Amino acid sequence: MKRASIQRVFVFVTVFILGLTAWAGETKLGNPLKLKETVSIKKLVVHRDQYAGKDVQVKGKVTEVCQKAGCWMVVMDDKGNAVKIKVKDGEIVFPKDAAGKMATVEGKFVKTERTREEAIQQAKHEAEEKKLPFDESKAKIETVTYQIQATGAVISD
């Protein structure tokens, strides 16, 4: 087969695959998902210290997305259990219109401990991202947080 023919076949196959992905309503972000089993968000929340530092995969509905940079989102199961998904800024950008869609996410489940002052600054930052007023006396100040440092995700309709 001539080189030009091979290139045309490659382009056709690539466009076809991309078209199927779009038709299926999937957006793949970051690294391909590799884990064979998912952990329920409830199990992750209840046994969080058991999963801290481990690679996990979760599935759920996207309830919030960072509207400033797409650097985080919250995924919830059908019982109201939620986990925050965070990425290094610019590595993956979650679609700002992903709320309401389903997501499968992989990454390391990370425990973060902060001083009270650091936790206040984080709560203030999050309020600014959501364009909400910050009142320290009413803010939920968490010195220990858990989230998934995502390496890959698939968001679907």
KETOR-394583 format. One line per field, with one value per residue (C-alpha): residue number from 1; residue in three letters; x, y, z. Coordinates in Angstrom, 3 decimals, padded with zeros to 6 digits. Example, Ala and Ser with C-alpha at 12.3 -4.5 7.8 and 13.67 -1.06 7.14 Angstrom:
2
k (1  2) .
r (ala  ser) .
east (012.300  013.670) .
north (-004.500  -001.060) .
up (007.800  007.140) .
! end
This chain:
157
k (1  2  3  4  5  6  7  8  9  10  11  12  13  14  15  16  17  18  19  20  21  22  23  24  25  26  27  28  29  30  31  32  33  34  35  36  37  38  39  40  41  42  43  44  45  46  47  48  49  50  51  52  53  54  55  56  57  58  59  60  61  62  63  64  65  66  67  68  69  70  71  72  73  74  75  76  77  78  79  80  81  82  83  84  85  86  87  88  89  90  91  92  93  94  95  96  97  98  99  100  101  102  103  104  105  106  107  108  109  110  111  112  113  114  115  116  117  118  119  120  121  122  123  124  125  126  127  128  129  130  131  132  133  134  135  136  137  138  139  140  141  142  143  144  145  146  147  148  149  150  151  152  153  154  155  156  157) .
r (met  lys  arg  ala  ser  ile  gln  arg  val  phe  val  phe  val  thr  val  phe  ile  leu  gly  leu  thr  ala  trp  ala  gly  glu  thr  lys  leu  gly  asn  pro  leu  lys  leu  lys  glu  thr  val  ser  ile  lys  lys  leu  val  val  his  arg  asp  gln  tyr  ala  gly  lys  asp  val  gln  val  lys  gly  lys  val  thr  glu  val  cys  gln  lys  ala  gly  cys  trp  met  val  val  met  asp  asp  lys  gly  asn  ala  val  lys  ile  lys  val  lys  asp  gly  glu  ile  val  phe  pro  lys  asp  ala  ala  gly  lys  met  ala  thr  val  glu  gly  lys  phe  val  lys  thr  glu  arg  thr  arg  glu  glu  ala  ile  gln  gln  ala  lys  his  glu  ala  glu  glu  lys  lys  leu  pro  phe  asp  glu  ser  lys  ala  lys  ile  glu  thr  val  thr  tyr  gln  ile  gln  ala  thr  gly  ala  val  ile  ser  asp) .
east (000.000  001.303  002.147  -000.633  -003.198  -001.988  -002.244  -005.813  -006.806  -005.233  -007.059  -010.349  -009.974  -009.010  -011.980  -014.273  -013.134  -013.427  -016.889  -017.958  -016.678  -018.621  -021.698  -021.461  -021.442  -018.113  -015.315  -012.032  -009.613  -006.045  -004.625  -006.709  -008.486  -006.622  -008.205  -010.594  -012.796  -014.492  -014.814  -018.201  -018.052  -019.791  -017.095  -014.387  -015.940  -016.610  -013.180  -011.203  -008.075  -007.945  -007.865  -005.580  -002.526  -004.035  -005.102  -008.877  -011.592  -015.039  -018.240  -020.951  -022.817  -020.910  -022.540  -020.053  -017.185  -014.661  -015.976  -012.695  -010.226  -011.927  -009.362  -011.767  -015.184  -017.374  -018.785  -021.728  -023.411  -027.183  -027.170  -025.614  -022.036  -019.575  -015.879  -013.891  -011.778  -008.759  -006.114  -002.927  -003.887  -003.637  -002.986  -006.656  -009.422  -012.859  -015.616  -017.398  -020.738  -020.164  -022.543  -025.372  -023.315  -021.860  -018.135  -015.714  -012.517  -009.182  -006.404  -004.711  -006.938  -005.090  -005.389  -004.335  -003.755  -003.653  -003.252  -006.389  -004.961  -004.263  -007.765  -009.282  -007.289  -008.455  -012.104  -011.715  -010.182  -013.028  -015.624  -013.896  -013.915  -017.655  -018.140  -019.636  -019.066  -016.688  -017.644  -015.147  -017.681  -020.056  -017.483  -016.880  -013.207  -011.705  -008.133  -008.181  -009.560  -009.671  -009.862  -008.880  -005.847  -007.141  -004.986  -007.825  -011.577  -014.414  -017.454  -020.621  -024.175) .
north (000.000  003.451  005.885  008.315  005.496  004.452  008.050  008.330  005.102  006.332  009.665  007.899  005.491  008.324  010.461  007.432  006.610  010.234  010.347  007.218  008.711  011.925  009.957  007.865  011.090  010.432  012.826  011.152  013.241  012.590  009.074  006.076  004.319  001.166  -000.161  -003.079  -002.404  000.672  001.524  002.836  006.440  005.392  002.789  005.351  007.918  005.441  003.758  006.798  006.098  002.565  003.991  006.993  006.820  004.167  004.361  004.159  004.380  005.800  006.382  008.908  012.012  015.277  017.822  020.712  021.821  024.601  027.413  029.311  026.764  023.344  022.069  020.213  018.625  016.843  013.392  011.985  008.597  008.119  008.078  011.549  010.446  012.743  012.955  015.877  015.226  017.518  017.795  019.751  022.968  022.574  018.805  017.992  020.542  019.307  020.661  023.476  022.113  018.595  019.026  016.526  014.118  010.797  010.423  007.571  008.862  007.307  008.631  008.537  009.049  011.706  012.754  016.347  017.818  021.583  023.970  025.936  029.019  027.044  025.550  029.032  030.217  027.158  027.780  031.437  030.424  027.986  030.660  033.050  030.366  029.930  033.703  033.409  035.735  034.368  034.540  032.699  032.319  030.411  028.626  024.894  024.782  021.341  020.699  017.167  016.607  013.696  013.904  012.039  013.430  012.449  010.989  010.175  010.495  009.653  011.921  010.765  011.947) .
up (000.000  -000.835  001.946  000.924  001.091  004.523  005.726  004.372  006.119  009.373  009.145  008.374  011.312  013.675  012.635  012.862  016.405  017.505  015.982  017.865  021.108  020.518  019.449  022.602  024.600  026.294  027.098  028.019  030.060  031.164  031.223  030.124  033.006  034.055  037.237  036.776  039.815  041.190  044.867  045.926  047.075  050.298  051.025  050.232  052.596  055.422  055.219  054.086  056.134  054.711  051.167  051.830  049.569  047.283  043.655  043.338  040.719  041.518  039.552  040.237  039.160  038.842  041.161  040.988  038.760  039.326  037.152  037.272  035.852  035.712  038.231  040.519  040.583  043.086  042.287  044.264  044.476  044.551  048.390  048.746  049.490  047.746  046.987  045.646  042.572  042.132  039.446  039.137  037.399  033.644  033.640  033.130  032.693  033.685  031.434  033.237  032.003  033.410  036.383  036.021  033.911  035.026  035.667  036.192  037.768  038.687  040.844  044.221  047.269  049.255  052.884  053.549  056.991  057.481  060.354  061.286  059.565  056.367  056.503  056.834  053.813  051.831  052.789  051.789  048.443  047.755  048.576  046.138  043.412  043.909  044.070  047.544  050.500  053.117  056.790  058.969  061.798  059.467  057.315  057.563  058.516  057.871  058.973  057.517  054.031  051.604  047.836  044.714  042.890  039.450  036.712  034.318  033.898  031.549  031.621  029.886  029.341) .
! end
